[in-house]
Amino acid sequence: MTEQSVIKTGTTTVGIVCKDGVVLGADRRATAGYLVANKKAQKIQNITDHIAVTTAGMASDAQLLVRLAQAELRLKKMRSNMKPSVVEAANLIARMIYSNIRKMSMIPGVSHFVLGGYDDSGFYLYDLFADGTIDRCDDYISSGSGSVMAYGVLETLYKKDLTLEEGVKLAVRAINAAIQRISPPETQ
């Protein structure tokens, strides 16, 4: 595979910890090769009524892992009569990601999730990397090929104790910076 044959999808997702919550944001473009195939893709999915993820990577893998996580967490709630904690959801999805990339397949599963939510102990943000690595984030995280540009904005403008309103504005600004710089490659 040559460098020219690698296709950048332009996905950008962000998660921001605020003093009164967690903000998740994502662009809406989905590509198929050089074509923006869908301008209204849903890259933020609810896992429970208090936990959500952003998705980047192979859409089919991300959709499957989200559906499996939703089902597993609903079963846990039914069995224990307790809401799953954010860390339980993060660990579950990280194990699923790890298991997914270890399967033999002609098309390797590569999905990156940013998970945010709240439970009785507070607000949380996790980076669930494409190899199953899990990291708790105290400030912000970005994923996707546009994350380099998003990080430039986040590094410059993030401050502790942002309000949710300020966090939303920062997420929009970071994603817009990436959209302006990352788009499907031109044909040569």
N, C-alpha and C positions, 0 to 999 in steps of 0.2 A: 504494500500500500504506500503510495507516495503522499507527500504533504498536500499536493494539489487535490488528491482524491478524498481527503478528509472533509466532511461536510459539517460546518458549524451551524447549529440550529438557532442560536441567538437567544436561548432561554435565559431569563434572569429572574431569580426569586430572592426575596429578602425576608429576614425576621429581625425584629427590633424589640428589645426589652424596654418597657416604659415603667414609670412609677406606679401606674394604675392598670397595667395590663401588658399584653404582648400583641404586636402588630405583625401580620404576615402579608406579604405582597408579591405579586408575580405579573409578568407580562402575559399577553393572551395569544401570542403567535405560536402556531405549530407548523413545522415544515416537513416537506417530503422532498428530499433532495434540494434542488435550488428553488423550489416553489413554496411560498407561504400557503399551505393547504387550508389553514383554518385561522381566521383572525379573532375567533372567540373561544379559544380553547380554555377549559377550566383547569388551571394548574394549582388551585387551592381546593382541597377536599376536607370535609369534616370527617373525622374518625369517630368521635362521639359528640355529644352536644357541648362539650367543653374542651375539646382537643381537635386541632386541625393540622394538616401538613401542606407544604408546597411540594410540587414535584418537578424534577428535571431529569432528563434522560429518555430512555425508551418508554414511550407512552403505554404500550401494552403491559410491560412489567410493572410500571407505576400503578396503573389501574388495577391490575390483579392484586398487587400487594395491599393497596388501599382497601379493596373489597374484603380480602382475607383478614386484615387487621380489624375492620369494622365488625365482621362476624365474630371473631375471637373475643373482642372486647364486650360485645353484646352478651355472648355466652358467659363470660366472667361475671358480668353484672347480674345476670339471671341466677347463676349458681351461688354467688356470695351475697347478693342483695346489697352490694356496695359499688359505688362508682369507681372505675379504674383510675389510678393516679396517673399523672403525666409521665412519670418515670417508668411506670409499668408499660404504658403504651410505647414509649421510646424504646425500651428494651425489647419488646415484642417485635416491633418493626425492624430494628437493627438485626435481630436473629433471623428474621425472614429474608432480609437483604443478603446477609451472609450466606444463608442456605441457597438462595437463588443464584448467586454467582458461582457456587461450587458445583452446580449441575452441569452435566455434559450437554452442550447445545451447539448447533451451527451458528446461532446468533446469541452471543453472551448477554446476559441480563445486566444492564447497567442503569441504575436509578439512584438518584440523590434526593433526599427528603430533608426539609427543614420543618421541625415539629414544634408547635407552640400550644400552650394551653394553661389551664389553671385547675387546681384542686384545693382541698382544705388547707394545704400548707403554703400556697402561694402561686405565683406566675412563673412559668418555666419556658425555656427555649432550648432546643436540642438540634445539633447537626448530626444527621444520619447519613454518613458518607456512603458512596457506592460500593465500598468493600465491607460494609457492616460495622465500621467504626462508629462509635457514638461519643459525642462531646457535648457537655452542657455549656451553654453560652450565657454569659452574664451581661452582654451588651447587644451585639448584633452579629448576623451571619448572612452570607449571600451564597447562592449556588448557581450553576449554569455557566455557559460560556460568556455571558455578559457580566459575571460577578467581578471581574477586574475593574470595570468602570464603576460598578455599584460600590465597590469597596472604597474607591477614591472619594466618592461623595460621603459615604458613611464615616470614613476616617476623619474627614474634614468637619462634618457638621454634627456628628453624634455627641450628645452630652448626657451624663447621668441625670436621672429624674425627669426625662421627657414626659410630657403628658401624652395621652393617647392621640389627641389631635395633632400634636407636634410630630409624634411617631408616624402617623399616617402621611403627613406632608413630606417627611424625610424619606419614607419608603417610595412614594410617588417620584420624588426627585431622583433617587438612586436608580430606579427602574427606567425612568425617562433618559437618564444619562447613558445607560447601557443600550437602550433602543436606538439612540442617535448614532452609536458607534458600531453596533453589531447588527448585521443583517445577512441574509443568505448571500453567499459569494456570487459575484458576477461570472457569467460564462466567459471563457477566454477565447 
